[in-house]
Amino acid sequence: MTQTALIALDWGTTSLRAYRVGTDGSVIDRIEAPSGILQVPDGDFGATFDRIVGPWLVAPMPAVIACGMIGSRQGWREVPYATCPAGAGDLADKFIAVTSPAGHRVRLVPGVMQSGADGIPDVMRGEETQVIGCLQPDDPPRRIFVLPGTHSKWVIVEAGRIVRFATFMTGEVFAALRGHTILGRMMEGEADDAGAFRRGVEQAGRDGGLLRSLFSARTLPLFDRLPKAGVASYLSGLLIGTEVAEAAAWVGSPHVAAQRPTIVGAPSLAARYREALEVLRIEGRVGPVDAAVAGIRAILAAASTEVGR
């Protein structure tokens, strides 16, 4: 059996992804469990860790590193945020260790925070590790990343450090509109109509604003100009298209187009964002699926010898 050098955990709000990583950096085995921090009974994260990951922990003991919401105030233990600009070394410097009931030591990666010019803070946990995992030694001086999800992140990296980012509540707004407004009553089926999605993105690219355009998700099917089976996809396109347009303005539209944003996320969602970018005349590229693992390896490598094991 290949020796395990690292156990990497991406422990988020809804799921736990665990990876057993060999000495050559390859993923030997993986586990995905519906044991996100909101699903763990009584917040007993240590027992959950021992049950799911414990069987991997045999001598010689590997390093165990966890990123994501497990280091939040609602997680195993709150890890203070690193402040922008932040790179792998800045994150390693803020490792905090916890110990499971079985005596296993787990180091938690901090998130990243910034305060904008308006004084309003923004934060992320987990996405910073994915971004670090995408960086390469021959990168250009500036890169742009898109991390879609419930709270999508757009991240600017300069010289290997996260210097600025913005959060867009696209996924959560979609779920709220679908589940709790009159728009949801017009929907049938899932958001899998490519034509309707593209139409929504195109609508987002026109002048008029989101609040005005949202009602079109009701009126188009009302007058049989959009099938009910396509309403969810249309609404998804409208919201994602609005996110892309706002984010492009935030970054600076010429910079977005020139630097080809890297999309990091689940394959189906990454493909949808790539299409939305294309509709709005921005070329995107899809990043590696296991970016969190590469990020954890990079952060661990940046740690000092004292912290490193």
C-alpha positions in Angstrom: 0.0 0.0 0.0 1.3 3.5 -0.9 2.3 5.4 2.2 0.0 8.2 3.2 1.8 11.5 3.6 -1.2 13.7 4.2 -4.9 13.7 5.0 -6.5 16.7 3.4 -10.0 17.7 4.5 -12.3 20.2 2.7 -15.0 20.5 5.4 -17.8 22.8 4.5 -21.3 23.7 5.5 -23.1 20.8 3.8 -20.4 18.2 3.2 -17.1 16.7 4.2 -14.6 15.8 1.6 -11.6 13.8 2.8 -8.5 12.9 0.7 -5.7 10.4 1.4 -2.7 11.8 -0.3 0.5 9.8 -1.0 4.1 11.0 -0.8 4.1 11.9 -4.5 1.1 14.2 -4.0 -1.4 11.9 -5.7 -4.9 11.2 -4.2 -4.9 7.6 -3.1 -8.4 7.5 -1.8 -11.3 9.9 -1.1 -14.5 10.1 0.9 -17.4 12.4 0.5 -20.0 12.4 3.3 -23.1 14.6 4.0 -21.4 15.6 7.3 -21.0 19.4 6.8 -20.8 21.5 9.9 -24.5 22.1 10.0 -25.2 18.3 9.8 -23.0 17.2 12.7 -25.2 16.4 15.8 -24.4 18.6 18.8 -21.3 20.0 17.0 -19.4 16.8 17.9 -16.8 17.3 15.1 -14.1 15.3 16.8 -16.2 12.1 17.0 -17.3 12.7 13.4 -13.7 13.0 12.3 -12.7 9.8 14.1 -15.6 7.9 12.6 -15.0 8.9 9.0 -11.3 9.5 8.7 -9.9 7.5 11.7 -9.4 4.3 9.7 -6.9 6.1 7.5 -4.7 7.1 10.5 -2.2 4.4 10.9 1.6 4.6 11.6 3.5 6.4 10.4 1.1 9.1 11.2 0.4 11.6 8.3 -0.2 15.3 8.7 -3.9 16.1 8.9 -5.0 19.5 7.6 -8.6 20.8 7.2 -9.9 23.9 5.4 -13.3 25.4 5.0 -16.1 26.2 7.5 -14.8 23.7 10.0 -12.6 26.6 11.1 -15.5 29.0 11.5 -17.3 30.2 14.6 -19.8 27.4 14.0 -17.1 24.8 13.4 -14.7 22.7 15.5 -12.8 25.8 16.6 -12.7 29.3 15.2 -9.5 30.2 13.4 -8.9 34.0 13.1 -8.8 35.2 9.5 -5.6 36.0 7.6 -5.8 39.6 6.2 -5.3 40.5 2.6 -2.9 40.3 1.0 -2.6 36.6 1.9 -0.6 33.8 0.4 0.3 30.2 1.4 2.8 31.4 4.1 0.3 33.8 5.6 -2.2 31.0 6.0 0.3 28.5 7.4 1.3 31.1 10.0 -2.2 31.1 11.4 -2.8 27.3 11.7 -4.7 26.3 14.8 -4.6 22.7 16.0 -7.4 20.7 17.5 -7.4 17.1 18.9 -10.1 14.5 18.3 -11.3 12.1 21.1 -9.1 9.4 19.7 -6.1 11.7 20.1 -5.6 12.7 16.4 -4.2 16.2 15.8 -5.9 18.2 13.1 -4.7 21.6 11.9 -7.3 24.1 10.7 -6.6 26.5 7.9 -7.7 30.1 8.5 -10.0 31.9 6.1 -9.2 35.3 4.6 -10.8 38.7 5.2 -10.6 42.2 3.8 -12.2 45.6 4.5 -13.2 47.5 1.4 -12.7 51.2 0.8 -16.3 51.6 2.2 -15.3 50.0 5.5 -17.4 46.9 4.9 -15.7 43.6 5.5 -15.8 40.5 3.3 -14.7 37.0 4.2 -14.1 33.5 2.8 -13.2 30.1 4.2 -12.2 27.3 1.9 -12.0 29.2 -1.3 -8.6 30.7 -0.4 -7.2 27.2 -0.2 -8.7 26.3 -3.6 -7.1 29.4 -5.1 -3.7 28.7 -3.6 -4.0 25.2 -5.1 -4.4 26.6 -8.6 -1.3 28.8 -8.5 1.8 27.9 -10.6 5.4 29.2 -10.5 5.2 30.6 -14.0 1.9 32.4 -13.4 1.5 35.9 -14.8 1.7 38.7 -12.3 -2.1 38.9 -11.9 -4.8 36.2 -12.1 -8.5 36.2 -11.6 -10.5 33.4 -10.1 -14.2 32.6 -10.0 -15.5 30.2 -7.3 -19.2 29.6 -7.9 -21.5 28.4 -5.2 -24.1 29.5 -2.7 -21.9 32.5 -2.0 -19.8 33.0 -5.2 -16.3 34.5 -4.8 -14.3 36.5 -7.4 -10.7 36.7 -6.4 -7.7 38.7 -7.6 -4.3 37.3 -7.1 -1.1 39.2 -7.6 2.4 37.7 -7.2 1.0 34.6 -5.6 -1.1 36.4 -2.9 -4.8 37.1 -2.7 -5.1 40.9 -2.8 -8.8 41.5 -3.3 -12.0 39.5 -3.5 -15.8 40.0 -3.7 -18.7 37.8 -2.6 -21.9 37.4 -4.7 -24.9 35.6 -3.0 -26.0 34.2 -6.3 -26.8 30.6 -5.3 -28.6 31.6 -2.1 -30.7 34.2 -3.9 -31.7 31.6 -6.6 -32.8 29.1 -3.8 -34.7 31.8 -2.0 -36.5 33.1 -5.2 -37.3 29.5 -6.3 -38.6 28.4 -2.9 -40.2 31.4 -1.4 -41.5 33.7 -4.1 -44.2 33.6 -6.8 -41.5 33.0 -9.4 -41.1 29.5 -8.0 -44.8 28.7 -8.8 -44.0 29.1 -12.5 -41.2 26.5 -12.5 -41.3 22.9 -13.5 -38.3 20.6 -13.4 -34.6 21.4 -12.8 -32.4 24.1 -14.2 -31.1 22.1 -17.1 -32.4 23.9 -20.2 -29.3 25.3 -21.9 -31.3 27.6 -24.3 -33.3 29.1 -21.4 -30.1 29.6 -19.4 -28.4 31.4 -22.2 -31.5 33.6 -22.7 -31.4 34.6 -19.0 -27.7 35.5 -19.3 -28.4 37.6 -22.4 -31.2 39.4 -20.5 -28.8 40.1 -17.7 -26.4 41.7 -20.1 -29.0 44.3 -21.2 -29.6 47.6 -19.4 -32.5 47.5 -17.0 -31.2 46.1 -13.7 -31.8 42.8 -11.9 -34.9 43.9 -9.9 -36.7 44.9 -13.0 -35.5 41.8 -15.0 -36.5 39.3 -12.3 -40.2 39.7 -13.1 -39.6 38.5 -16.6 -39.3 35.0 -15.1 -43.0 35.3 -14.3 -44.3 37.2 -17.4 -42.5 35.1 -20.1 -44.1 31.8 -19.1 -47.4 33.6 -18.3 -47.7 34.6 -22.0 -46.2 31.3 -23.3 -43.0 32.9 -24.4 -40.9 30.6 -22.2 -41.9 27.0 -21.2 -42.4 26.4 -17.5 -39.7 23.7 -17.8 -37.2 26.4 -18.7 -38.0 29.0 -16.1 -35.5 27.6 -13.5 -32.7 27.7 -16.1 -33.8 31.2 -17.2 -33.7 32.5 -13.6 -30.3 30.8 -13.1 -28.9 32.5 -16.2 -30.4 35.8 -15.2 -28.7 35.7 -11.8 -25.3 34.2 -12.9 -25.3 36.7 -15.8 -25.9 39.6 -13.4 -23.1 38.3 -11.2 -20.6 38.1 -14.1 -21.6 41.6 -15.3 -21.2 43.1 -11.8 -18.0 41.3 -11.1 -16.5 42.4 -14.5 -17.3 46.0 -13.5 -15.7 45.4 -10.1 -12.5 43.9 -11.6 -12.5 46.2 -14.6 -14.0 44.8 -17.8 -10.8 45.0 -20.0 -8.8 43.2 -17.3 -11.4 40.4 -17.0 -11.4 39.8 -20.8 -7.6 39.9 -21.0 -6.8 37.6 -18.1 -9.2 34.7 -18.8 -10.8 34.0 -15.3 -10.2 30.6 -13.9 -13.4 28.9 -12.7 -12.9 26.6 -9.7 -15.9 24.5 -8.6 -18.0 21.4 -9.3 -17.8 20.5 -13.0 -21.4 21.1 -13.9 -21.5 24.5 -12.2 -18.1 25.5 -13.6 -19.4 24.7 -17.1 -22.4 26.9 -16.6 -20.3 29.8 -15.5 -17.9 29.3 -18.4 -20.9 29.5 -20.7 -22.2 32.7 -19.0 -18.8 34.3 -19.4 -18.8 33.3 -23.1 -22.2 34.9 -23.7 -20.9 38.1 -22.2 -17.8 37.9 -24.4 -15.3 36.8 -21.7 -13.2 33.8 -22.2 -12.9 31.6 -19.1 -11.1 28.4 -18.3 -11.9 25.7 -15.8 -9.5 24.9 -13.0 -8.6 21.6 -11.4 -11.3 19.6 -9.6 -9.1 18.8 -6.6 -7.7 22.3 -6.1 -8.3 22.2 -2.3 -5.9 19.2 -2.0 -3.2 21.0 -4.0 -3.8 24.1 -1.8 -3.5 22.3 1.4 -0.2 20.7 0.2 1.1 24.2 -0.7 0.1 25.7 2.6 1.7 22.8 4.5 4.9 23.2 2.5 4.9 26.9 3.4 4.7 26.1 7.1 7.8 26.4 9.2 9.6 23.2 10.3 8.2 23.7 13.8 4.7 23.9 12.6 5.1 21.4 9.7 4.5 18.2 11.6 
